[in-house]
Amino acid sequence: MEKRKRERKKTRLSIRFGAERPDKMGLITDVSARGIYIATNAILPPGSPVRVQVPVPGSEPLQLDGRVMRARRVPPAFVMISTGGMGVRLLNAPPGWKTSQALPDEV
């Protein structure tokens, strides 16, 4: 049963992120108007603040602040077949975020 209240869009976007500064690598694989899923093995604990730096061709990177809502760790033995990641609720998505990601209409 799907618990999410908002539609998601699958994507693959390389980003940098971190608790205080974006010093870790990840991949946004799922995006909505309010949140993102970052595929990474550098998991931050749920409740942690996270700063995300999204590259923008021909411009400065877009800075997003959020909070880790859920995290999924994958044991080192399974890293080759599965990736861990984090669900992040965006706290300060700029006005253009929704249109820049061509997000689905909210339900």
C-alpha positions as CSV (number, residue, x, y, z in Angstrom):
1,M,0.0,0.0,0.0
2,E,1.4,3.4,-1.0
3,K,1.7,5.8,1.9
4,R,2.9,8.8,-0.1
5,K,0.5,11.6,-0.6
6,R,2.3,13.2,-3.6
7,E,3.2,11.9,-7.0
8,R,6.9,11.1,-7.6
9,K,9.0,11.4,-10.7
10,K,11.9,9.1,-11.4
11,T,15.1,10.8,-12.4
12,R,18.9,10.3,-12.3
13,L,20.7,13.5,-11.2
14,S,24.2,13.5,-9.7
15,I,24.4,15.8,-6.7
16,R,26.6,16.6,-3.7
17,F,25.2,16.7,-0.2
18,G,26.2,16.7,3.5
19,A,25.1,17.6,7.0
20,E,26.9,21.0,7.1
21,R,28.5,21.2,3.7
22,P,28.0,19.2,0.5
23,D,31.1,17.0,0.7
24,K,29.5,13.6,-0.2
25,M,28.3,12.3,-3.6
26,G,24.8,10.9,-4.3
27,L,22.2,10.5,-7.0
28,I,18.7,11.9,-6.8
29,T,16.5,9.0,-8.1
30,D,13.1,10.2,-7.1
31,V,11.7,13.7,-6.8
32,S,8.4,15.4,-5.8
33,A,7.4,19.0,-5.1
34,R,8.3,18.5,-1.4
35,G,11.1,15.9,-1.3
36,I,13.8,13.8,-3.0
37,Y,15.3,10.4,-2.6
38,I,19.1,10.4,-2.6
39,A,20.7,7.0,-3.5
40,T,24.0,6.8,-1.6
41,N,25.9,4.7,0.9
42,A,26.9,7.8,2.9
43,I,23.7,7.7,4.9
44,L,22.8,10.4,7.4
45,P,20.5,9.5,10.3
46,P,16.8,10.3,10.2
47,G,16.1,13.8,11.6
48,S,19.5,15.1,10.4
49,P,19.6,18.4,8.5
50,V,21.1,18.0,5.0
51,R,22.3,20.5,2.5
52,V,22.0,19.4,-1.2
53,Q,23.9,21.0,-4.1
54,V,22.3,20.4,-7.5
55,P,24.3,21.3,-10.5
56,V,22.7,23.8,-13.0
57,P,24.4,23.9,-16.4
58,G,25.7,27.4,-17.1
59,S,24.9,28.7,-13.7
60,E,25.7,28.4,-10.0
61,P,24.6,25.2,-8.3
62,L,21.2,25.2,-6.7
63,Q,21.3,24.9,-2.9
64,L,18.5,23.0,-1.2
65,D,18.1,22.5,2.6
66,G,16.2,19.5,3.9
67,R,15.8,17.0,6.7
68,V,16.3,13.3,6.4
69,M,13.0,11.6,7.0
70,R,14.0,8.0,6.4
71,A,17.2,6.1,5.7
72,R,18.0,2.7,4.3
73,R,21.4,1.2,4.9
74,V,22.7,-1.7,2.8
75,P,25.3,-4.0,4.3
76,P,28.7,-3.8,2.6
77,A,28.4,-7.3,1.1
78,F,25.3,-6.2,-0.9
79,V,26.6,-2.8,-2.2
80,M,27.2,-4.3,-5.7
81,I,23.5,-5.3,-6.0
82,S,21.6,-2.7,-4.0
83,T,22.1,0.9,-2.9
84,G,21.1,2.5,0.3
85,G,19.6,5.9,0.4
86,M,17.7,8.6,2.2
87,G,14.3,10.2,1.8
88,V,14.7,14.0,2.3
89,R,12.0,16.5,2.9
90,L,12.9,19.8,1.3
91,L,12.6,22.8,3.6
92,N,13.5,25.7,1.4
93,A,12.8,24.7,-2.2
94,P,13.0,27.8,-4.3
95,P,10.0,28.8,-6.4
96,G,11.5,27.5,-9.6
97,W,12.2,24.0,-8.2
98,K,8.9,22.5,-9.1
99,T,8.9,23.8,-12.7
100,S,12.7,23.0,-13.2
101,Q,12.1,19.4,-12.4
102,A,8.9,19.1,-14.5
103,L,7.1,17.5,-11.5
104,P,3.7,15.8,-11.8
105,D,0.7,17.8,-10.5
106,E,0.1,17.2,-6.9
107,V,-2.8,14.9,-6.0
